[in-house]
Amino acid sequence: MSKDSGPRDIGPKDKGLAKALALGGDRRAFGNIPTVAEAVAADPARLPELVACLFDGDAGVRMRAADALDRVSRGDARPLDAFADRLLTEGAAIEQAEVRWHLAAILPRLTLTGEQRERVVALLEGWFENRASRIVQSAALQAMVDLAADDPELRPVAADMLGRAMRSRIPSLAARAKRILKPFEVDRATLDAALLPETKPLTLSVLPDRLAVARLAPGDGMPMWLDWTDPLVSATRTGEELSILCRESRVPDGVTAERGWRAFKVEGPLDFSLFGVLARIAVPLAQARVPIFAMSTYDTDYVLVRDEDVERAADALKRVCTVVAPS
């Protein structure tokens, strides 16, 4: 058989791509992967057939189909865009490691919607956390960095994963992180924070009250409606204003105020020598596009978010902190 006859040897008369990818279940065998990839790249109309092989009952076929799709996507991933949703649902549900590490390579090459990109990020984070396969962890790390290359908002996420990989004491994962790190562009502060030794975990509690931030004139003095026995009350005076944080229900109508806030309290007391506490909270909230208002006391820190954002904020913070719901 001549070298250039490969793609013509796997046509419909030969029972298709699944047969070309089946080698008696021996998942170690390389098989016809390059030939199949070349055939599909030359005839994109066969791409649905190759995608279908990803869900074949034979684990060897699934593995080789994922490899072939990976090869096709390196040349031109655009034809695979139409299959993004299927790859993110049915494909992501396949637990086979050999499939997952190829999917991790494919997904960042696709043209994704904002919602699809969020799903990819969540998927890669899950695979990185799952220690069942070191290769899948490494592939997820590489994929997150690839996504971050075109999305500056994801660079803190990728930097955090790189730092955790380098601190993981898993030689293969740490080595992959070091190889990735050299060309990876991220601001110095984010990278330094990611590479710091692991610090004491943070625990945050969600306070039950709706809060308001009221603005008064600097010479008004403390208002009569303020109740210092409430769980969280704060007053800050500058030359321009007197700012009051308190229960929303305390603020009378007609007072200039931003209402509808909820507070996350960092369980303390916190040592004054600690640094980066607010950054560890603010970064995941910024990535989730949750606006915040932060304040500190002698013992601890508070981060306020809009009441309608509190569940989304808690989900984002659970990646880096323990979040305790109000009792």
C-alpha positions as CSV (number, residue, x, y, z in Angstrom):
1,M,0.0,0.0,0.0
2,S,1.4,3.4,-0.9
3,K,1.9,6.0,1.7
4,D,-0.8,8.4,0.3
5,S,-3.5,5.7,0.0
6,G,-4.3,5.6,3.7
7,P,-7.3,7.9,3.7
8,R,-8.9,6.1,0.8
9,D,-8.7,2.7,2.7
10,I,-11.2,3.6,5.4
11,G,-14.2,4.5,3.3
12,P,-17.8,3.3,3.9
13,K,-17.2,0.0,2.1
14,D,-14.8,-0.9,4.9
15,K,-17.6,-0.3,7.5
16,G,-16.3,3.1,8.5
17,L,-14.1,4.8,11.0
18,A,-15.0,2.6,14.0
19,K,-13.6,-0.4,12.2
20,A,-10.5,1.4,11.4
21,L,-10.1,2.4,15.0
22,A,-10.9,-1.0,16.5
23,L,-7.9,-3.2,17.3
24,G,-9.3,-6.0,19.4
25,G,-9.7,-3.9,22.5
26,D,-5.9,-3.4,22.9
27,R,-5.9,0.2,24.1
28,R,-2.1,0.3,24.0
29,A,-2.0,-0.2,20.2
30,F,-1.6,2.9,18.0
31,G,-3.7,1.6,15.2
32,N,-4.9,3.8,12.3
33,I,-5.2,7.0,14.2
34,P,-3.0,9.1,11.8
35,T,-4.8,7.7,8.8
36,V,-8.3,8.4,10.3
37,A,-7.3,11.9,11.2
38,E,-6.0,12.6,7.7
39,A,-9.1,11.2,6.1
40,V,-11.4,13.4,8.3
41,A,-9.3,16.5,7.8
42,A,-9.5,15.9,4.0
43,D,-13.3,15.2,4.1
44,P,-14.9,17.2,7.0
45,A,-18.2,15.6,6.1
46,R,-17.0,12.5,8.0
47,L,-16.4,14.5,11.2
48,P,-19.9,13.4,12.7
49,E,-18.8,9.8,12.1
50,L,-15.6,10.4,14.0
51,V,-17.4,12.2,16.9
52,A,-19.8,9.3,17.1
53,C,-16.8,6.9,17.6
54,L,-16.0,8.9,20.8
55,F,-19.1,7.2,22.3
56,D,-18.4,3.7,20.9
57,G,-18.9,0.7,23.3
58,D,-15.2,-0.3,22.8
59,A,-12.8,1.7,25.1
60,G,-10.0,1.3,22.5
61,V,-12.2,2.9,19.8
62,R,-13.1,5.8,22.2
63,M,-9.5,6.4,23.0
64,R,-8.3,6.4,19.4
65,A,-11.3,8.5,18.3
66,A,-10.3,11.1,20.9
67,D,-6.7,11.0,19.7
68,A,-7.8,11.4,16.1
69,L,-10.1,14.4,17.0
70,D,-7.2,16.0,18.8
71,R,-5.1,15.7,15.7
72,V,-7.8,17.1,13.5
73,S,-8.3,20.1,15.8
74,R,-4.6,21.0,15.7
75,G,-5.0,21.7,12.0
76,D,-8.4,23.5,11.9
77,A,-10.7,23.2,14.9
78,R,-13.5,25.3,13.3
79,P,-15.5,22.3,12.0
80,L,-15.6,21.0,15.6
81,D,-17.3,24.1,16.9
82,A,-20.7,22.6,16.0
83,F,-20.0,19.7,18.4
84,A,-18.9,21.9,21.3
85,D,-22.1,21.3,23.3
86,R,-22.0,17.5,22.8
87,L,-18.4,17.4,23.8
88,L,-19.2,19.4,27.0
89,T,-22.1,17.2,28.0
90,E,-21.8,13.6,26.7
91,G,-18.1,13.8,26.1
92,A,-17.3,15.3,29.5
93,A,-19.3,12.5,31.1
94,I,-16.9,9.9,29.8
95,E,-14.7,8.9,32.7
96,Q,-12.0,7.2,30.6
97,A,-8.7,9.0,31.2
98,E,-7.5,8.6,27.7
99,V,-10.5,10.4,26.4
100,R,-10.4,13.2,29.0
101,W,-6.8,14.2,28.3
102,H,-7.5,14.6,24.6
103,L,-10.7,16.5,25.2
104,A,-8.8,18.9,27.5
105,A,-6.5,19.6,24.5
106,I,-9.4,20.1,22.1
107,L,-11.7,22.3,24.0
108,P,-9.5,25.5,24.2
109,R,-9.1,25.4,20.4
110,L,-12.9,25.8,19.8
111,T,-14.7,29.0,19.3
112,L,-16.8,29.1,22.4
113,T,-19.7,31.2,23.6
114,G,-19.4,32.8,27.0
115,E,-21.6,30.2,28.6
116,Q,-19.6,27.4,27.0
117,R,-16.3,28.9,28.2
118,E,-17.6,29.0,31.7
119,R,-18.5,25.3,31.4
120,V,-15.1,24.5,30.1
121,V,-13.4,26.3,33.0
122,A,-15.6,24.4,35.5
123,L,-14.8,21.1,33.8
124,L,-11.1,21.7,33.7
125,E,-11.0,22.7,37.4
126,G,-12.9,19.5,38.3
127,W,-10.4,17.4,36.3
128,F,-7.5,19.2,37.9
129,E,-8.9,18.5,41.4
130,N,-9.5,14.8,40.6
131,R,-6.3,13.0,41.3
132,A,-7.3,9.7,39.7
133,S,-5.1,10.4,36.7
134,R,-1.9,12.5,36.7
135,I,-2.0,12.8,33.0
136,V,-5.6,14.2,33.1
137,Q,-4.5,16.7,35.8
138,S,-1.6,17.8,33.6
139,A,-3.8,18.1,30.5
140,A,-6.3,20.2,32.5
141,L,-3.6,22.5,33.7
142,Q,-2.2,23.0,30.2
143,A,-5.8,23.6,28.8
144,M,-6.5,26.2,31.4
145,V,-3.3,28.1,30.5
146,D,-4.3,27.8,26.8
147,L,-7.7,29.4,27.6
148,A,-6.1,32.1,29.7
149,A,-3.8,33.0,26.8
150,D,-6.8,34.6,25.1
151,D,-8.7,35.7,28.2
152,P,-6.9,37.9,30.7
153,E,-9.6,37.3,33.3
154,L,-8.7,33.6,33.5
155,R,-5.0,34.3,34.1
156,P,-5.4,34.4,37.9
157,V,-7.2,31.0,37.8
158,A,-4.4,29.6,35.6
159,A,-1.7,31.1,37.9
160,D,-3.4,29.6,40.9
161,M,-3.5,26.2,39.3
162,L,0.2,26.5,38.3
163,G,1.1,27.4,41.9
164,R,-0.8,24.5,43.3
165,A,0.8,22.1,40.8
166,M,4.3,23.3,41.7
167,R,3.5,22.8,45.4
168,S,1.7,19.4,44.9
169,R,4.7,17.2,45.5
170,I,3.7,15.2,42.4
171,P,6.8,15.2,40.3
172,S,5.1,14.8,36.9
173,L,2.6,17.6,37.7
174,A,5.2,19.9,39.1
175,A,7.4,19.3,36.1
176,R,4.6,20.2,33.7
177,A,3.9,23.4,35.6
178,K,7.5,24.5,35.4
179,R,7.5,23.8,31.6
180,I,4.3,25.8,31.2
181,L,5.4,28.6,33.5
182,K,8.3,29.8,31.4
183,P,6.3,31.3,28.5
184,F,3.2,32.0,30.5
185,E,2.4,35.7,30.8
186,V,0.7,36.9,34.0
187,D,1.2,40.0,36.1
188,R,3.9,39.6,38.7
189,A,1.7,40.1,41.7
190,T,-0.7,37.4,40.6
191,L,2.1,35.0,39.9
192,D,3.9,35.7,43.1
193,A,0.7,35.1,45.1
194,A,0.1,31.8,43.2
195,L,3.6,30.5,44.1
196,L,3.4,31.3,47.8
197,P,3.4,28.4,50.1
198,E,-0.1,27.2,51.0
199,T,-1.5,29.4,53.7
200,K,-4.1,28.6,56.4
201,P,-7.5,27.9,54.9
202,L,-10.1,30.7,55.2
203,T,-13.5,30.1,56.6
204,L,-16.3,32.6,55.8
205,S,-19.7,32.8,57.3
206,V,-22.7,34.4,55.5
207,L,-24.4,36.9,57.8
208,P,-28.2,36.8,57.6
209,D,-29.2,40.5,57.6
210,R,-29.7,42.7,54.5
211,L,-27.4,45.7,54.9
212,A,-27.2,49.3,53.7
213,V,-24.5,51.8,53.3
214,A,-25.8,55.3,54.1
215,R,-24.1,58.6,53.3
216,L,-24.5,61.6,55.6
217,A,-22.8,65.0,55.8
218,P,-19.5,64.9,57.8
219,G,-20.8,67.2,60.5
220,D,-24.2,65.5,61.1
221,G,-23.0,63.3,64.0
222,M,-24.3,59.8,64.7
223,P,-28.0,59.5,63.6
224,M,-30.7,58.6,66.2
225,W,-31.9,55.7,64.1
226,L,-28.5,53.8,64.4
227,D,-28.6,50.9,66.8
228,W,-25.1,49.8,68.1
229,T,-26.5,46.5,69.4
230,D,-27.0,45.2,65.8
231,P,-24.6,42.4,64.8
232,L,-22.7,44.6,62.2
233,V,-22.5,48.3,62.4
234,S,-19.8,50.6,61.1
235,A,-19.2,54.3,60.9
236,T,-16.5,56.0,59.0
237,R,-16.0,59.8,58.9
238,T,-13.9,61.7,56.4
239,G,-13.8,65.4,55.5
240,E,-16.3,64.7,52.8
241,E,-18.8,62.4,54.3
242,L,-20.0,60.2,57.2
243,S,-20.6,56.7,56.0
244,I,-22.8,54.3,58.0
245,L,-23.0,50.5,57.4
246,C,-25.9,48.9,59.2
247,R,-29.1,46.9,58.9
248,E,-31.1,48.0,55.9
249,S,-34.3,48.3,57.9
250,R,-32.6,51.0,60.2
251,V,-32.1,53.5,57.4
252,P,-35.1,55.8,57.0
253,D,-36.6,56.7,53.6
254,G,-35.0,59.8,52.2
255,V,-31.5,59.1,53.4
256,T,-29.0,58.6,50.6
257,A,-28.0,54.9,50.8
258,E,-27.1,51.9,48.8
259,R,-29.4,49.1,50.0
260,G,-29.5,45.3,49.5
261,W,-26.1,44.2,50.6
262,R,-25.1,40.9,52.3
263,A,-21.9,40.2,54.2
264,F,-19.4,37.4,54.2
265,K,-17.4,37.5,57.4
266,V,-13.9,36.0,57.5
267,E,-13.7,33.9,60.7
268,G,-11.0,35.4,62.9
269,P,-9.3,36.8,64.7
270,L,-6.8,37.3,61.9
271,D,-3.1,37.8,62.6
272,F,-1.9,41.3,61.5
273,S,1.1,39.7,59.9
274,L,-1.2,37.9,57.3
275,F,-1.3,39.3,53.9
276,G,-3.3,38.5,50.7
277,V,-6.5,37.6,52.6
278,L,-8.7,40.0,50.7
279,A,-7.0,39.1,47.5
280,R,-7.8,35.4,48.0
281,I,-11.5,36.4,48.3
282,A,-11.6,39.2,45.7
283,V,-10.0,37.3,42.8
284,P,-12.6,34.5,42.5
285,L,-15.4,37.0,42.9
286,A,-13.9,39.2,40.2
287,Q,-13.7,36.2,37.9
288,A,-17.4,35.5,38.7
289,R,-18.2,39.2,37.9
290,V,-19.5,39.8,41.4
291,P,-19.2,43.5,42.6
292,I,-17.9,43.7,46.2
293,F,-17.5,46.2,49.0
294,A,-14.8,45.3,51.6
295,M,-14.2,46.5,55.1
296,S,-11.9,45.5,57.9
297,T,-12.0,45.5,61.7
298,Y,-9.4,44.9,64.3
299,D,-10.1,41.2,64.3
300,T,-11.2,40.3,60.8
301,D,-12.4,41.3,57.3
302,Y,-15.8,41.5,55.8
303,V,-16.7,41.3,52.1
304,L,-20.2,42.6,51.0
305,V,-22.0,41.5,47.9
306,R,-25.4,42.3,46.5
307,D,-28.2,40.2,48.0
308,E,-29.0,38.8,44.5
309,D,-25.4,37.7,44.0
310,V,-24.9,36.0,47.4
311,E,-25.4,32.4,46.1
312,R,-23.2,33.0,43.0
313,A,-20.6,34.5,45.3
314,A,-20.7,31.6,47.7
315,D,-20.2,29.1,44.8
316,A,-17.2,31.1,43.5
317,L,-15.7,31.3,47.0
318,K,-16.1,27.6,47.7
319,R,-13.2,27.0,45.3
320,V,-10.8,28.7,47.7
321,C,-12.5,28.9,51.1
322,T,-14.9,27.1,53.4
323,V,-18.3,28.9,53.3
324,V,-20.7,28.5,56.1
325,A,-24.4,29.4,55.4
326,P,-26.4,31.3,58.0
327,S,-28.0,29.1,60.6
